[in-house]
């Protein structure tokens, strides 16, 4: 059983991994403004989605869950590479995605015309700097696709792997951010590898049903930021 | 070969793990104000220690290195548990240590009398709140010691494991913070488990030669904060 929330990049990660492994699972959509007792009991430390309940044992934190799924159902297609060095490289890029890409992407939300009047106005310099940061991170991830994927279609080579799931889980939000911000982040000329990868990832059998739609995310973001937190 | 810096909690992690595995290694102390070409070339993304150079292959990020060491030299004593669920629990607490404990510990530095005149003065309420946060995190880690270690001497049970190395790498700084802040964080009455664990961890063969001395860390902190960054 997976406790998740449709708009959370973290919460779609275990769902993609379970589908890759051909594991059927029950899915429960949590209301994050009124968390279920099951969620609070299953993740008492953070009280956050996703939680994987395997039997009655809860596993929390999306990256911990991905590795658990890979190790527990080791007979299915591998999510992490089998070679220790390749695993280290995959783990390095996954850490980079969560530590650098996610904050950079979140950092430009406040500059959005679509959120004008909701969030505080910001200077043009600050906006340019925040955008520059996202673009620099994306350029590095374009390079990593070549190295990590060894020329294959994905970071995992010929199939979706650990880095694909971790980074790919943000693609819905990247598109929402592009639309709300009236900016192009995935520029075909500068980032041809990533643009192709994004298409392949989102149309993959294990991904297409859980990747949130851009329009729905935009509505979600407007609601989220219009309420006092 | 390990590129490290003596005062960095992150940089002592791979050294502890290599010693546990009885792997001899060359150690290079980096000057972080004048990083070596080898460091910059080996970790071009972050340019940070630690880096493990295994032959000519660099592995970066302390937690990635720990897992690499465990997988590469799998015949030595295990660092992560062998059962997937126990591994997930260990990974969960390691993430907690770096995401919650480290920022909480760093967050009280600015309230220190020993750093008065160097850092900006803060209110008493803010100080009490920051201290309360560290204490709450430590209480949870006291509980985790019982669950994760299953009644053993360490988080890894009868021997030092992944959580011990990750959390234990901060013990030198905890002691320095207690001294500089004139506060007791590891209170014997409230945290008897952690106090005993700290002693056992620091006197362990694999740890005692790399755990930085409290007095040296205090001198280091004063110098660090007295320079413009």
Interface residues (C-beta under 8 A of the other chain):
Chain A: X45 X54 X57 X59 X60 X61 X63 X64 X65 X67 X68 X71 X72 X84 X85 X87 X88 X91 X92 X95 X96 X140
Chain B: X45 X54 X57 X59 X60 X61 X63 X64 X65 X67 X68 X71 X72 X84 X85 X87 X88 X91 X92 X95 X96 X140
